[in-house]
Amino acid sequence: MSAPPADRPQLRFDAFEAIAGTAARHDVVLELVGGELGVRPAPDGDHGQILAWLQRACVRQRPDLWLFGRQGLRLLPRHRAEAAHRAEAARPDGSLAPAEYFAGQGEWADSRGVLLVAEVTSFDRRADERDRVKKPRAYAESGIPL
């Protein structure tokens, strides 16, 4: 993922946090991916079932890991030079990490200890672009392996 053009302002992470906090008080979940502010849709009944299946599969293999639902992740590029200019924030449907990893990190946790993210996607056009193209690229660029 490339940085936004120089003539296009980048939303600072602290400004995003303030906007997202206000939106959350009205049950609206925001993300900042690819320099664009996006609204996270409410999950349907299938989301929970799919994530429960994935959690069972993961815990059978690695009982020391847990699949956390909708934990906010601050996605920082692996390269320090880029990190100074760009931070992104997403709420994946699931984040696989050590059982105590998110304790004390607050609403937007560091993504560096996350081993896998899961997005349960729908078939709408906007979700396709955001969930299948932009977000996986941002996850990979922040160092999340799967």
N, C-alpha and C positions, 0 to 999 in steps of 0.2 A: 504494500500500500504506500503510495507516495503522499507526501505532505500536501496540504492545500496550496494552491497558487499564492504567491506573495501578495497579490492584490485582494485576496479573499481572507478576511480576518478569521483567526482561529479562536474559538471560545476557550477562555482560560478555565482550568479545572475548578478553581475556587468559585468562579461565577456559575459553572455548571452545577456544583454542589448546592448552591443557594437556590437556583431555579428548581432543581430536582427535589429539594426539601419542601419547597412550597407546593409543588405539584403532588408530592406524596400525601400531603395533608388532605388532598381532594381525591385520593385513590387513583392517581395517575402515575405510572411508572415511566421515567425517562431514561434514555441511554445516550451516550455520546460516542458515535462510531464513525470513523472516516471524516471527522470534523463536522459531522451533521448530527443535530439533535433529533432523536427519534422517540416515538411513543411505543412502549412495550405493551402489546395486547394482553388482556386478561386470559389466563389459561382456561381451556375447556376441560371437561371431565376426563378425556383421554390422556391429557398431559400427566396427571397424577399416576395413572395406571402404568404408563410407559416408564416413568421415572422410578416407580416402585419395582418394576421388573428389572431395570438396570441396577438399582441399588442391591437387590438380591444377588444378581450375577456378580457384581463387584465384591460384595462382602464374602461370597464363597471363595474367591481367589485371594483377597487381601482384607482380612477382618480389621486391620489397623487403619483402614481408610474409610471415609464416609462420603456419601454423595449429598452435598448441601444444596438445598433448593433456593434459587433466586438470590443468592448472596451477591451483593454488588462487588464488582471487581474493577480496580483501577489498573488499566492496561498500559504499562510503560514499555516503550520500545527497548529492546535489549542493548542497543547502542546508546551510550550516554549522550552523545552529541545530539541525537534526535530527541531524547527524553526531555531535554531542556525546552524544546519547542512544542512537544506534542504529548498529550496524555489523553487517553480515551477511557470510557467507563461503560461497562455492560453488566447486565444481569442475566447470565445464562440460566436456563431451566435447572441445570445441575452442574456443580463443580466438585470434582473428586479430589480430596486432599486428606492429609493426616487428620485423625479425629479431633485434635485440639487446635488445628491450624488457625482457624478464624477467631479464636477467643481473644478478646480485647482489641480487635482491629477496627471495630466500628462498621459503619454502613458501607464504606468503599474500601475493601481490603486489598492488600498487595497481591497481585496474581502470581508472583514468582514461585509460590509453594504449591500451586494447583497443577495436578498431573493430567487432568482431562476435563473438558467442558462438554456438556450435552445441551443441544438445542432441539426441542421438539417443535417441528415446523409445520406450517399449514401450506395450503396451495395458493394463497393469494400472491399477486405479483410483487407487492412491496415487501412482504415477508420473504419471498424468494430471494430478492436482491440483498436484503439486510441479513437474513439468517443463513443463507447458503453461500454468499460471496463476501460481503464486507466484514461480518463478524468473524468467520473462520480466519480470514487474513489478519485481522487485528489480534486474535488469540495467538496465531502462529508468530507474528512479529513481536509479541510480548514474551515469547518463550514457553508458552504452554504446549507440551509435547503432543497431546491428542485432543 
